[in-house]
Amino acid sequence: MKQPSQNQKTEPDNNADPNMLTFGGHLEVLRRMLFRIIAVVMVLAIAIFCFKDKTFELLLAPSQWDFVTYQYIEKFLHYFGSNFAFNQFHINLIATELSSQFMTHITTALYLGLLGASPYILVELFRFITPALYENEKKYSVRVAVTMYLLFIVGVLMSYFIIFPISFRFLGTYSVSGMVESNITLKSYISTFTTLTLVMGLVFQLPVIAFFLGKLEMASSELLKRYRKYALIVIMLVAAIITPPDLMTLVLVTIPLYLLYEVSILVLKRMEKRNN
């Protein structure tokens, strides 16, 4: 058989998919996506940095004795005829290092910029993986992505309005002696706030994780029902790790996490009915 010479051009593969990208092409798409995400995060972070007063008014609000959560609790109890009212308190926030306030301002702006850009990041990630999905996978992947984001936001809001302010109030006003005055550093406050908020947003993804485990046939509704008691112990351990060391916060985190476990059972049960 006659071999083609080196100078002879080979015919192009007519069966090749023109939409298929090479490995280098995928890397280029990924690079552009990351560049767009970083650009959006930085723009939002700079905007948040410029609105310093409003930003820290929002972040420091849970540290006040008249925070909106306490007001609604009082109104709710007053509706049932109770005269309950929270005691007023004041906790000093201090800065112990020369650059701590400025550095805290920068890191807070970056964190909030990332949080604010999260819908756009989710859209970009979805656009990146969509070409690799089948049509039936694209349909439910949109719902999964929206559910993930909504659960994340619910976790963030729960941390902001319930878990963090109650935890801060309890730990900040707790005293072993009248001779000891609590002065909490701004860095400690913001660090605890951002960590707890981010972790709560992530742990609220439990139903989504259960959905994927069900798709991989690694979990079922019957399996989760069978291990309910053990799951409660694990949830309490996780809550103890991710929350400040006080019983009240532990209970506040354990209850919604266990409810999410029950929601995961319902998600798997519904998926199993569809498959049958």
Steps between C-alpha positions, in 0.01 A plus 500: 500500500630838407597709802423871490805722486580739778409796281167349402207656692269264681127532450313655795278273709150584380350304791664721762260713703577866425378591849754276669789681666852379548654478846670833438168646390335392824781660698454824307124498571573431867756782511254748352227388739727543803609842374136612469416367847800672660413825319139496625608414856757781501253757364246409770770493768621849402142632502439346844833638624393852397173473695677436830239653733205308356700177480605497863164630616356184348773270635498642852121511533478149657720624786239757611248433777211627283579283196198425282487134609452598864230750400300239312534249786364760741213589263417132457485445877304822554240370252432215742474735797855475634689807618839342439778737393869437442744670735711771347870425465809659353816320394810696405667414172865597496799493265828391657730537199588808297387360165223270622207724406633567151584134433163391639334750266682350199432134587135576579454674165651200320278257689184698430606547138533124464164449668334762279653350186389146589198502261725605213761238600230234499387605150859494370563154643176375352592639156838329527363152574184521285665384172599172669143423612227308322168675437321319785789588734483868402134515605548390860847656535341847477261410782786356705711814451213730601422281801865505609508878487169546681608260776829688531317832538261350758800379700665843480181679609444257785852562623461879475156535658491215752813301576770767508312775692373260767841338529671840520256624761549194720878475475561876500294566813608188688717590795671295769540805720405866511870577513546371144395723209447359151678685219478310173735577213352603167712233331352228723146627436532510121688169488231322701224668299640407158600147599164416655310658210699312236480169684124530546459570130700187420336261748160597361604310185417170675188425286702564182775266619237237575358548149836433335569201727160365397586548133821305555299232686712556810206602721127432526209626708484171690870523582464852641195393701688207645787719622292789636628461857863486392445792263373714788818430697719584198301821439549605862874435470518704178298780662736498798800535268366781280341712772636697796525293819159557657197276539247748365676539164549124482124446530423779250723336240407138575126549449513635140772252403288210618200643314718511189581132560125427498463708182778288346295188573201654321719599204629143464153353541363723225791415271447128561131529409590670172753230416243229568 
